[in-house]
Amino acid sequence: MGLENLAGGLILLLSLFFMFLVVPEQNIKEFFSIGLVGGLVLALILVYLMQNMFGFWNFNNVDILTINDIPLLLSTAWFATVITFSYLLVKFKTISAVLSIIIAFPLAAVVVHYFLINYDLLSYRNWNLLYTFLVSLIIHFGIAYYVYRTNQLSSLNES
């Protein structure tokens, strides 16, 4: 299967499709800034650090658009993913649902990395899928904390 330079765009399209399927338009606008900062900007910083500075990751022909070997379409997929994540946190406010959502998204990140590794589009050096899960879990807890602190999860304690 020839996914060279196409995987980032495909993942972006899938994340946008899922976002538009799940998140009402008004909520997309509401979570736009968190998607921008907690999704796109954080993804760009994370890839820069993990790949360019520390050398833990190396993306290989994963994206048609890159800057400094950072896959831009793949990174942009996190914009839609964080909007979806934030919306689901607000929609399903029970503690068990919130914890399930917080765990599900890092697991999805691991599945994406596994897929990219299997197609030689991503390689790890002194890194593994467990570390990917843990870093993603920390990030998603941080985003959930932000959503909670901005009172978008204010009824979490009531459920």
Steps between C-alpha positions, in 0.01 A plus 500: 500500500664825389430748777814705448419867555126423527455368855505844665229628267290185547524526878405868479197416284393225741533728801302776325233250392467369856488854641225609258311176567510533879532870587219748420614806303441741790722287724774491236506879518494486881800266516689657207765668717571191709526299177743755363723522809452157662487327164697659218751713693568230758539237226752715315698560820485134599616373162777759489623397844460124461637481145728797436642567847502167683497257204246263657281498189567525131219550252585359156297624201183514708379834367499698179546827695794529739706771663828391662383139452188573708192351328253789481185314395555233763558769763187685387297184564544573871298821457184301419589226747528740794173670406330159497668401826393823673144473375467141620631598845232766527224280359566195718563640844508197729837416647503156337419647158762774535767249604403272211532789254832609651635145456343436157671788322856403605419143399395634160833686476678170568297328226594777254868469594482120470349536153767752395780280638368193316503690171851640565362854521618542859795355683588514869843532655518447877122532504202262494121490478462501879687832517276634225196400703635658818595830335163515326323416826677786678407738217136389504481534879638852454239587239225350717626704795489814288144422387404436862669818629320709240174371651400303195489190718349678799229238547754217516491517878119487494482172306 
